[in-house]
Amino acid sequence: MSILLVEDDRKASGLLVRGLAEEGFAVDPAYSAEEAEQYLCMQEYRLIILDWFLPGKSGVAWCEELRQQGERLPILMLTARDALQDRVEGLNAGADDYLIKPFAYEELLARTRALLRRSDISRQTSLKVADLTLDMQSHRATRGELIITLTQKEYAILEILMRRAGRVVSRNNIAESLWNNEHIGLDNLIDAHIRNLRRKIDRPGNTQLIHTIRGRGFRLTTSDTDDA
């Protein structure tokens, strides 16, 4: 995963480059907005880590320019400015996250990974398992050539199962995602939604995809191991 680090403090930049490289990231260091623009023309990146104070054009001004140009890369803003208004200004300029100096490297790494995960999700427009497809832009499900009509909750549960295809998803997992941790009395409701999904998706003649794993939850897979 390629990261563009825009930080004019060369010592701080070097430390961050080495630390991120040890975590498996490929990092290009730039020391001004103008230099960073040249990198963007030559290389594809997954994330920009951008210092607010840069020589010449400031990081926050460059961030705003990038958003006006339609650039959608996630941007993590670094700054020593910790006033509420400064944070608001940085976020309004288009930054996706904001980290105040001095910061712990572990926090920067965690925020970097979180932004990359969010970027992966936003880039993904459809999910597919066997001949089942979920189009996340149109909110339409299809099994082969058949269009499947789903309620809002059925769609949400199916998306959770497809994102974790091959892995067991517990009733608690589903409840936490869709019902704000209000687990009491939800097991029967979740089971009812799963039955409806099975009726619509696993029709006679189709390979069964939605499986109940005894005592654990549900799994969307073409394998029927541990099916109940």
C-alpha angles and dihedrals in degrees: 000000000000121000128187110214114197108190125136095201098091095196093051090043092052092051092050093047092052093045095049092044089056087057091054101262124134107224129190113196120215123181101202139025090251092055090045090054089057091052091051090055092054105035141039115234136188098207142012119215103198132188116218096220113058132154111265109355112032121237093242092052091049091048090055091049092051092053092048088053090053098254108159101184112130112255126205110198120212120198145145089223105106104168116119092241090054091053090048091049092051094048092045089052088061107269113147094206138008129215122188121219130268093046136164112256089227090061093050089050092049093049090047092054092045092053091048091051091050090048091053091052094047091049093052110088101173141024124213133189116172105315094336114104130183115197106204094193097055094026089230127143124203133183106200104312094337118105111219119211111216135183118235093261093044090053092048093049092047091051090053091050093047094047088055096037112168093020128096115254114199125216087247090056090054093044093050091051099045110021105040095249093301092137100161111113094356100110093079091045092050091047089052091053090048091051090052091049091051091050091052100038107028098051121166109288094026124107107256111250106170112069133180113225109207113253093351113067136251138326131194108214143121089242119088096204112144091004117164 
